[in-house]
Amino acid sequence: MFSMTSLLCRFGTDQVARVCEMLEESGDVERLARFLWSLPADAHVQAELDRHESVVRARALVAYHTGNHANLLHLLASFRFTQANLLNYTSLVRPITPYSH
């Protein structure tokens, strides 16, 4: 049986990103979360995955739905999302950040 790290080496991070996109589009956040949590915690693998906007976007979506606001804010602050995605994800933050005048 293959480990997830060996599967990533074989299939690559592009395929992981595509799976994230498909699961996000399906609206199945629970399954998306399980998929993300099944990925190896290896720092090198994580660094490679963090280059894909769809993976970071999936992590942000899961963080929002699981109430992990600190992680959501970290992801939004540390990744340069495309303009369309930035607008979508910053709208998630409005309900959890204090209102300021």
N, C-alpha and C positions, 0 to 999 in steps of 0.2 A: 504494500500500500504506500502511496506517495504522501509525504508530509506537505503541508501547505507551502513551506519555503521552497521545496523542490518543484511543486506545481507552479509557483510564481516564476521560478527560473525557467521552467519549460514553456509556460504560456505568456508570461510577461505582465507588466503592470498595465499595459494598454487594455488587455482583456479584463483585468480586475476593474478598471475604470468603466468599461462597457457594461459589466454586470451591475455596477453601482448605478449607472444611468438607467438601465432597464428596470431595476428594482425601485428606483425613485419614481420613474414614470408609472409603474404599476400601482404606486401608492401604498405598497406593503412595507411600512416603516419597520414593523417588527422583524420581518424577514431580512430587510436591509441591515438592521442592527445585528442580527445573528451573523450575517455574512461578514460585516466589518469586524466583529469580535472574533471571528474565526481566522482572521489574517494573522500572520506571525508578528510577534512583538519585536522582532529583530530591528535594531536601529537603522541598519542599511536599507532594509526592505521598506520600513516606514518612511525614510527620507525619499526613496524612489516614488512611493505612492503619494506622498505629499506634494509632488510636482504636478499631479493631475487634479485639475479643478473639480472634476466630477467626483473624485474620491473625497476631497475636502468638503465639497458641497453635501455629499451624503453624510459625512460625519457631523456637519452642522445641523442637518435635518434631524438626525438621530438625537443629537444633543438637545435640540429644541423639544422634541417629543418626549424625551425622558426627563426633562426638567433640569438638565445639566447646564445651567445658564453660564457658569464660569467657563466651561469648555466652549460653549457656543460663542461667547464674547471673545475668547482667545482665538478661536478659528477665524472669526470675522476680522479681528484686528491684525492677524499675522499673515493673511493670504491676500494677494491682489486678485480679487475676483474680476471677471469681465463686468462691464457696466450693467448689463441686464441682470446678471446673477447678484451683483452687489445690491441693486435695488430690491430684489426679492428677499434677500437675507437680512438686510438692515431693517426691513419692515417687521421681521420676527423679533428684533431686539427692542423695538419701541415699547411693547407691553412690559418688558422686564427691567428697563432702565428708568431711574427716577426722572420725573418730569421736571424740567428746568425752564425758567423764563429767560 
